[in-house]
Amino acid sequence: MMLGMDAHRDPSGSDPNDPGSPGPGDRRPAANGAASPIVLAVADAGRGQGLARVTDALGYRSETFTDIESLLYHTRGAVPSAMLIEQALLDSVPQLDVLVLLRRRKPLADVPLIVLGADDSDRHVKAVESGADAYLTVPTRPAVVRAHLTRMLDRRQRDRQLRTALERARDFEQAYKDAERVKDDLTHMLVHDLKSPIASVMGLLDHSIEMMGDDGGDAGIAELLSLARNESQHLLNLAANILDVRKMKEGHMPYEPAWIDSLTALAKEALSDVAGGPKERNFGFLVRPEAERVAADPGLLRRILANLLANAIKHTRRGGYIDVRAWREDGRVTVSVRDDGEGIPEADHKRIFNAFEQSRHTIHDRYDTGMGLTFCKLAVEKHGGEIWVESKPNQGSTFGFTLPDAVADDVVDATAVELV
């Protein structure tokens, strides 16, 4: 069977003038009853019958329209699965570009649209430019129309599934972001609110220790108070690290590089910031003369060293050895903190700087969240440097990081300014 422009009677023998024959707006039942019908816009209802057989074979109902007004009115509220439009019907209203009007309706923008017309290159080009997905020259065989429709309907179905999947992914991403924001806000609120009572407890402990020292109180009680004070300091440092890691990840952490004249002096100040235990370890500071003067944010560098020293203390037994070394080579300063403690398994090296991933008990039975090392990584990278660890179980650990000289280009020497 051929679908032709001049066929006024369907090959099945149906008469378009018979009241019982399908006419405009005909809805044929089909296997795919859940899908929207396929619109057939033809100049003569008889020619629509041949196209209806094609849609029936695909499992779709069809709706036939023989005038543009009915077509435009119907598609204002209904979204068909596809549209097959005869060029002869479009030619009946030369004052309107019907295809452009249909495509301007957002629900119809991606509906497969096929134009059936004579072998005319001008009409072919105009139809495609106006929004047709395909232009089929008639007469043609139903198998050709069916092949084009099948491909377009399958593609539209895949596009819809992809859009649905993308929308779900976006919804999931937004829900995840909302949950993370709530978690971060809750963490910030809890940690921030903890700082004041912890500081108050530390003040009371300091006062109690002073009073016991003045009154010559029980040495055992004084030791317990001192231990409680050190644990409070540890908790306060943990709270500060959590808050600062959050700030640095959001890009809100202040960064003010300046010249530091003595790296050794800064390292000793950092050791004094560490709560508990420093007096029970042996410390060494081996900074080469050319590495003493560095350009960095003094506050951040002091906290990097304090966190690395605290980490070394937590994983080193009493009487152990910890040293800070620094030297300059290849246009950068390398700083290391080495200990002879329990060491770290090689499998943990890659994730040692990720918060909570390296969580474990220390040799002193304290739970280590690793938040201090996360802070060190972010602070070193803020300076444009790198940080790493070298360690083996039972052979100690060395944490090293670099400070590039390039940072010094943006640092103003306060002494030079005063001389000018």
Backbone torsions as a table, in degrees:
resi	resn	phi	psi	omega
1	MET	NA	136.6	177.5
2	MET	-108.7	141.1	172.6
3	LEU	-94.3	108.2	-174.0
4	GLY	-116.7	163.3	-178.9
5	MET	-73.9	-25.8	-173.5
6	ASP	-108.0	10.5	-179.7
7	ALA	-82.7	106.9	-178.9
8	HIS	-93.2	-6.9	177.5
9	ARG	-130.1	130.9	178.6
10	ASP	-65.1	142.3	-179.7
11	PRO	-57.7	-19.5	178.8
12	SER	-72.5	-12.7	178.5
13	GLY	101.7	1.9	-179.5
14	SER	-68.8	142.5	178.7
15	ASP	-103.3	121.5	-178.6
16	PRO	-64.5	-20.5	179.8
17	ASN	-89.4	-5.1	178.6
18	ASP	-76.2	126.7	-179.4
19	PRO	-56.5	-25.2	-179.7
20	GLY	-83.0	-9.9	-178.9
21	SER	-80.1	155.0	179.2
22	PRO	-59.6	140.9	178.4
23	GLY	-132.8	-165.9	-179.8
24	PRO	-56.3	134.3	178.3
25	GLY	80.2	9.5	-179.0
26	ASP	-63.3	134.1	177.0
27	ARG	-114.7	111.8	-179.7
28	ARG	-94.7	131.4	175.3
29	PRO	-68.6	144.1	-179.7
30	ALA	-147.5	171.2	-176.3
31	ALA	-62.9	-36.7	-177.3
32	ASN	-89.4	64.7	-173.5
33	GLY	-68.8	-22.6	-177.7
34	ALA	-76.5	-21.6	-177.3
35	ALA	-82.5	156.4	175.8
36	SER	-66.1	152.1	179.2
37	PRO	-67.0	164.5	171.8
38	ILE	-98.5	126.8	-178.2
39	VAL	-82.4	130.7	175.4
40	LEU	-114.9	111.6	-180.0
41	ALA	-108.9	105.5	-173.4
42	VAL	-130.4	158.3	179.8
43	ALA	-75.0	-21.3	-178.5
44	ASP	-141.4	132.4	-177.4
45	ALA	-60.1	-30.9	-180.0
46	GLY	-62.0	-38.2	178.9
47	ARG	-70.0	-25.9	177.9
48	GLY	-67.3	-22.9	-178.5
49	GLN	-67.1	-37.8	177.9
50	GLY	-65.1	-40.0	177.0
51	LEU	-68.1	-34.1	179.1
52	ALA	-63.3	-33.6	177.4
53	ARG	-63.7	-35.2	178.1
54	VAL	-65.5	-46.6	-179.5
55	THR	-66.0	-36.6	176.6
56	ASP	-61.1	-40.3	-179.2
57	ALA	-65.2	-26.7	179.0
58	LEU	-87.4	-6.7	179.1
59	GLY	88.7	22.4	-179.8
60	TYR	-117.3	143.3	169.2
61	ARG	-71.9	161.3	178.8
62	SER	-130.0	150.8	173.6
63	GLU	-127.6	124.7	-174.0
64	THR	-106.0	134.2	177.4
65	PHE	-130.0	137.2	-178.0
66	THR	-114.3	9.8	174.3
67	ASP	-145.5	150.0	-175.3
68	ILE	-65.5	-38.6	-178.1
69	GLU	-58.8	-45.8	179.3
70	SER	-64.3	-39.2	179.4
71	LEU	-61.7	-48.3	-178.2
72	LEU	-66.6	-38.4	-179.8
73	TYR	-66.7	-44.2	-177.3
74	HIS	-64.0	-41.3	-175.1
75	THR	-80.8	1.8	174.2
76	ARG	-68.0	-33.6	-177.1
77	GLY	-119.7	-14.6	-178.0
78	ALA	-109.6	139.1	178.4
79	VAL	-111.7	106.0	-178.5
80	PRO	-75.6	165.0	175.7
81	SER	-73.0	-31.0	178.3
82	ALA	-163.2	165.7	177.7
83	MET	-132.7	129.2	172.5
84	LEU	-114.9	117.4	-173.5
85	ILE	-121.5	133.1	179.7
86	GLU	-85.7	134.4	-178.9
87	GLN	-59.4	-34.7	-179.9
88	ALA	-60.3	-35.2	178.0
89	LEU	-70.0	-38.2	176.9
90	LEU	-64.1	-36.9	-179.3
91	ASP	-67.9	-17.3	-178.3
92	SER	-73.1	-15.9	177.7
93	VAL	-129.6	70.3	-175.4
94	PRO	-62.7	-19.6	-179.0
95	GLN	-75.8	-11.8	-179.1
96	LEU	-118.2	140.1	170.3
97	ASP	-96.6	88.6	-171.9
98	VAL	-61.3	-39.0	-178.1
99	LEU	-63.5	-41.3	178.1
100	VAL	-63.8	-41.3	178.9
101	LEU	-61.2	-42.1	179.5
102	LEU	-65.8	-43.8	-177.3
103	ARG	-69.0	-24.0	179.1
104	ARG	-71.1	-18.7	176.7
105	ARG	-78.9	117.5	-172.0
106	LYS	-52.9	-43.1	-179.7
107	PRO	-64.1	-21.6	-177.1
108	LEU	-97.7	1.1	-172.4
109	ALA	-61.3	-32.6	-177.0
110	ASP	-113.0	11.4	178.8
111	VAL	-73.3	128.8	178.0
112	PRO	-56.2	131.7	-176.0
113	LEU	-133.5	120.6	-179.9
114	ILE	-117.8	133.3	175.2
115	VAL	-106.3	133.2	177.4
116	LEU	-109.5	120.3	-176.9
117	GLY	-154.7	178.1	-179.4
118	ALA	-69.6	165.4	179.4
119	ASP	-74.9	81.9	-176.1
120	ASP	-135.1	112.7	-175.1
121	SER	-63.2	-36.0	-180.0
122	ASP	-64.0	-45.9	178.6
123	ARG	-65.0	-38.5	179.3
124	HIS	-59.4	-50.3	-179.1
125	VAL	-62.2	-44.8	-177.8
126	LYS	-63.6	-40.0	-179.3
127	ALA	-62.9	-44.9	-179.7
128	VAL	-66.2	-42.4	179.6
129	GLU	-64.6	-29.0	-178.4
130	SER	-83.8	-9.7	174.9
131	GLY	129.9	0.8	179.1
132	ALA	-70.6	142.1	175.8
133	ASP	-81.7	-26.6	179.6
134	ALA	-155.2	151.1	175.8
135	TYR	-125.2	114.0	-178.1
136	LEU	-104.9	128.3	179.7
137	THR	-78.8	131.0	177.5
138	VAL	-105.8	150.3	3.9
139	PRO	-72.7	150.6	177.8
140	THR	-144.9	167.7	-178.6
141	ARG	-90.3	149.2	178.5
142	PRO	-56.7	-32.8	-179.0
143	ALA	-61.3	-33.2	179.9
144	VAL	-68.8	-45.5	178.0
145	VAL	-62.6	-42.7	-179.5
146	ARG	-61.7	-40.6	-180.0
147	ALA	-63.2	-44.1	179.2
148	HIS	-65.6	-43.5	-179.8
149	LEU	-63.1	-43.5	-179.7
150	THR	-59.2	-46.7	-179.7
151	ARG	-61.9	-45.5	-177.3
152	MET	-68.1	-40.7	179.8
153	LEU	-67.0	-39.7	177.3
154	ASP	-64.0	-42.4	179.9
155	ARG	-63.9	-41.3	179.0
156	ARG	-64.5	-39.1	178.5
157	GLN	-62.8	-43.1	178.4
158	ARG	-64.7	-40.3	178.3
159	ASP	-62.1	-40.9	179.2
160	ARG	-64.7	-42.6	178.8
161	GLN	-63.0	-39.7	178.4
162	LEU	-65.6	-43.1	178.4
163	ARG	-63.2	-40.2	178.4
164	THR	-62.8	-43.4	178.9
165	ALA	-63.3	-40.2	178.8
166	LEU	-65.8	-40.5	178.7
167	GLU	-64.1	-40.6	178.3
168	ARG	-65.8	-39.7	178.7
169	ALA	-63.8	-40.5	178.6
170	ARG	-65.3	-41.5	178.3
171	ASP	-62.8	-41.5	179.5
172	PHE	-65.3	-42.1	179.6
173	GLU	-62.5	-42.7	-179.8
174	GLN	-65.7	-40.9	178.3
175	ALA	-64.0	-38.5	178.4
176	TYR	-65.1	-44.1	178.7
177	LYS	-62.2	-41.4	178.9
178	ASP	-63.0	-42.5	179.5
179	ALA	-65.0	-40.8	178.8
180	GLU	-65.0	-39.1	179.7
181	ARG	-65.4	-42.7	177.8
182	VAL	-62.6	-42.9	179.7
183	LYS	-63.1	-44.7	-179.9
184	ASP	-63.9	-42.3	180.0
185	ASP	-64.2	-40.2	179.4
186	LEU	-66.3	-43.2	178.6
187	THR	-61.2	-45.2	-179.8
188	HIS	-61.3	-43.0	-178.8
189	MET	-64.1	-47.0	-178.2
190	LEU	-63.5	-48.1	-176.7
191	VAL	-66.3	-42.8	-179.4
192	HIS	-62.9	-41.3	-179.3
193	ASP	-72.7	-21.1	179.1
194	LEU	-75.3	-27.6	-172.9
195	LYS	-60.4	-42.5	-177.3
196	SER	-65.1	-49.9	179.1
197	PRO	-65.3	-33.1	177.9
198	ILE	-64.2	-44.2	178.8
199	ALA	-62.4	-37.2	177.9
200	SER	-65.6	-43.0	178.1
201	VAL	-60.9	-41.7	179.5
202	MET	-62.9	-40.2	178.7
203	GLY	-63.5	-42.0	178.6
204	LEU	-65.4	-39.2	178.8
205	LEU	-65.5	-43.2	177.5
206	ASP	-58.6	-43.9	-179.6
207	HIS	-64.6	-40.2	179.9
208	SER	-64.9	-41.2	179.6
209	ILE	-64.0	-41.9	178.4
210	GLU	-62.8	-41.9	-179.0
211	MET	-64.9	-40.7	179.6
212	MET	-68.4	-33.8	177.7
213	GLY	-67.7	-39.3	179.9
214	ASP	-69.0	-36.1	-176.4
215	ASP	-91.2	-0.8	-178.4
216	GLY	65.0	39.5	-176.8
217	GLY	-67.8	-177.4	-178.7
218	ASP	-60.4	126.4	-177.9
219	ALA	-66.6	-33.5	-179.8
220	GLY	-65.5	-41.7	178.4
221	ILE	-66.5	-39.6	178.7
222	ALA	-61.7	-38.5	179.2
223	GLU	-65.9	-40.2	178.4
224	LEU	-64.9	-41.3	177.5
225	LEU	-63.5	-39.6	178.5
226	SER	-63.8	-40.6	177.7
227	LEU	-64.4	-42.1	178.2
228	ALA	-62.5	-37.2	178.6
229	ARG	-65.6	-41.7	179.5
230	ASN	-65.4	-39.7	178.7
231	GLU	-67.0	-35.8	176.6
232	SER	-64.8	-40.4	177.0
233	GLN	-62.8	-40.4	177.6
234	HIS	-61.1	-43.3	179.6
235	LEU	-65.0	-39.0	178.5
236	LEU	-65.6	-41.7	177.0
237	ASN	-62.8	-40.1	178.1
238	LEU	-61.6	-44.1	178.5
239	ALA	-61.0	-43.4	179.3
240	ALA	-62.8	-41.1	179.6
241	ASN	-64.5	-41.7	179.2
242	ILE	-61.0	-46.1	180.0
243	LEU	-64.1	-42.0	-176.1
244	ASP	-73.2	-34.1	175.0
245	VAL	-61.3	-42.8	178.3
246	ARG	-62.3	-44.1	179.7
247	LYS	-62.7	-42.7	-176.6
248	MET	-68.6	-37.1	177.7
249	LYS	-66.0	-29.3	178.3
250	GLU	-89.9	-1.3	178.2
251	GLY	76.9	21.6	-176.6
252	HIS	-104.7	1.1	-177.5
253	MET	-75.9	127.5	177.9
254	PRO	-60.0	141.8	-180.0
255	TYR	-139.8	108.3	-175.7
256	GLU	-131.4	86.2	-179.1
257	PRO	-67.7	146.3	178.7
258	ALA	-153.6	171.0	178.0
259	TRP	-79.0	131.5	175.8
260	ILE	-111.4	115.7	-173.3
261	ASP	-76.2	-28.6	-177.3
262	SER	-136.4	104.4	177.2
263	LEU	-67.2	-34.4	178.3
264	THR	-61.0	-46.3	-179.9
265	ALA	-62.2	-40.5	179.7
266	LEU	-65.2	-39.3	179.2
267	ALA	-64.7	-37.7	178.6
268	LYS	-69.2	-35.8	175.5
269	GLU	-65.2	-38.4	178.4
270	ALA	-63.3	-38.0	178.7
271	LEU	-63.7	-35.3	179.5
272	SER	-69.0	-18.6	178.5
273	ASP	-80.4	-14.3	-175.6
274	VAL	-80.0	131.4	-177.4
275	ALA	-83.3	124.8	170.4
276	GLY	69.8	139.8	169.4
277	GLY	89.6	-20.9	-176.9
278	PRO	-56.6	-36.7	-176.7
279	LYS	-70.6	-13.1	-178.2
280	GLU	-98.0	10.1	177.2
281	ARG	-123.9	163.7	175.1
282	ASN	-103.6	124.1	-175.4
283	PHE	-114.8	146.3	175.1
284	GLY	-134.9	145.2	179.0
285	PHE	-125.6	106.5	-174.6
286	LEU	-118.9	79.4	-178.5
287	VAL	-105.6	121.9	179.6
288	ARG	-68.0	148.7	-175.6
289	PRO	-53.7	-40.5	-176.4
290	GLU	-72.1	-10.7	-179.7
291	ALA	-103.3	-0.4	-178.1
292	GLU	-64.4	-41.9	-176.6
293	ARG	-96.0	115.6	-177.5
294	VAL	-130.5	159.4	176.2
295	ALA	-107.6	117.6	-179.1
296	ALA	-165.9	170.1	172.7
297	ASP	-76.0	113.5	-174.3
298	PRO	-56.5	-43.7	-178.8
299	GLY	-64.4	-45.5	-179.9
300	LEU	-66.3	-43.0	-178.5
301	LEU	-64.8	-38.9	178.6
302	ARG	-62.7	-40.6	-179.7
303	ARG	-72.8	-33.0	174.2
304	ILE	-59.1	-49.8	-179.6
305	LEU	-64.0	-40.0	-179.8
306	ALA	-63.3	-41.6	180.0
307	ASN	-67.8	-40.2	178.8
308	LEU	-67.8	-38.6	176.7
309	LEU	-67.0	-41.5	177.8
310	ALA	-62.9	-39.2	178.0
311	ASN	-63.5	-41.6	179.4
312	ALA	-65.0	-40.4	179.5
313	ILE	-63.6	-42.4	-177.1
314	LYS	-63.3	-28.3	-175.2
315	HIS	-110.9	19.2	178.2
316	THR	-126.7	137.6	-179.3
317	ARG	-74.7	163.2	177.5
318	ARG	-59.5	136.9	-177.1
319	GLY	87.1	-0.3	-179.9
320	GLY	-73.8	173.0	-176.7
321	TYR	-114.2	133.5	177.7
322	ILE	-134.6	131.7	177.0
323	ASP	-135.8	149.7	176.1
324	VAL	-108.3	125.7	179.5
325	ARG	-125.0	154.4	177.3
326	ALA	-155.3	141.9	177.8
327	TRP	-152.8	162.5	-178.6
328	ARG	-114.2	132.2	174.3
329	GLU	-161.8	150.3	177.4
330	ASP	53.3	40.0	175.5
331	GLY	71.9	23.3	177.9
332	ARG	-153.0	158.5	176.6
333	VAL	-100.6	129.6	176.7
334	THR	-107.4	129.3	179.9
335	VAL	-119.3	136.6	177.8
336	SER	-133.8	148.4	173.5
337	VAL	-122.2	114.1	-173.8
338	ARG	-114.9	141.3	176.5
339	ASP	-135.9	166.9	177.4
340	ASP	-111.5	37.2	-175.9
341	GLY	-83.6	-152.4	-170.7
342	GLU	-72.0	-19.5	180.0
343	GLY	79.1	173.5	-175.3
344	ILE	-130.6	132.1	176.3
345	PRO	-59.5	143.2	-176.9
346	GLU	-59.3	-31.8	-179.1
347	ALA	-62.9	-21.9	-178.2
348	ASP	-92.5	-5.8	-173.6
349	HIS	-62.0	-40.0	-173.8
350	LYS	-71.3	-24.9	-177.0
351	ARG	-113.6	11.6	-174.9
352	ILE	-64.3	-25.0	-177.3
353	PHE	-97.0	5.6	178.1
354	ASN	-92.1	128.2	-176.0
355	ALA	-57.1	132.6	175.1
356	PHE	72.2	-15.2	-176.7
357	GLU	-74.4	-28.1	-179.1
358	GLN	-100.5	17.5	-176.2
359	SER	-55.4	132.5	179.4
360	ARG	-165.4	165.9	175.4
361	HIS	-81.7	142.1	176.3
362	THR	-82.9	175.1	179.2
363	ILE	-69.4	-12.0	177.2
364	HIS	-99.9	15.1	176.8
365	ASP	63.9	32.1	173.0
366	ARG	-105.5	137.9	-179.2
367	TYR	-80.0	125.1	-175.3
368	ASP	-105.9	114.7	180.0
369	THR	-79.0	-20.4	-178.1
370	GLY	79.0	6.6	-178.2
371	MET	-63.5	-32.1	178.8
372	GLY	-63.4	-39.7	178.6
373	LEU	-69.2	-34.2	175.7
374	THR	-62.5	-43.1	176.6
375	PHE	-59.8	-44.4	-179.4
376	CYS	-58.5	-44.9	-178.8
377	LYS	-60.5	-49.1	-178.9
378	LEU	-64.5	-39.8	-178.3
379	ALA	-69.7	-40.3	177.4
380	VAL	-64.3	-44.1	179.3
381	GLU	-65.4	-29.9	175.5
382	LYS	-61.7	-32.8	177.5
383	HIS	-81.0	-7.2	-177.2
384	GLY	87.2	15.7	-179.2
385	GLY	-103.9	-172.8	178.7
386	GLU	-127.4	155.6	177.8
387	ILE	-134.5	147.1	-177.8
388	TRP	-154.6	173.8	177.7
389	VAL	-135.4	141.5	173.3
390	GLU	-124.8	119.9	-174.5
391	SER	-162.9	152.1	172.1
392	LYS	-138.3	147.3	-179.6
393	PRO	-55.1	132.9	177.5
394	ASN	66.9	12.6	179.3
395	GLN	-125.6	18.0	177.8
396	GLY	79.0	177.7	-178.1
397	SER	-138.6	148.9	173.0
398	THR	-128.6	117.2	174.5
399	PHE	-99.7	123.1	-179.9
400	GLY	-123.3	151.8	174.9
401	PHE	-149.9	160.9	-177.8
402	THR	-117.4	151.7	172.5
403	LEU	-124.7	107.0	-177.4
404	PRO	-69.9	145.3	177.8
405	ASP	-65.9	-19.4	-178.2
406	ALA	-59.9	-26.7	178.3
407	VAL	-60.7	-32.3	-175.9
408	ALA	-65.4	-21.0	-178.8
409	ASP	-63.2	-27.9	-177.2
410	ASP	-99.3	5.3	-176.3
411	VAL	-98.3	132.3	177.8
412	VAL	-92.3	127.3	178.8
413	ASP	-78.9	111.7	-176.9
414	ALA	-60.7	-35.7	179.8
415	THR	-63.7	-43.5	-179.5
416	ALA	-63.6	-36.9	-179.8
417	VAL	-64.2	-43.4	-178.9
418	GLU	-64.2	-37.5	179.5
419	LEU	-65.7	-36.0	179.4
420	VAL	-68.2	NA	NA
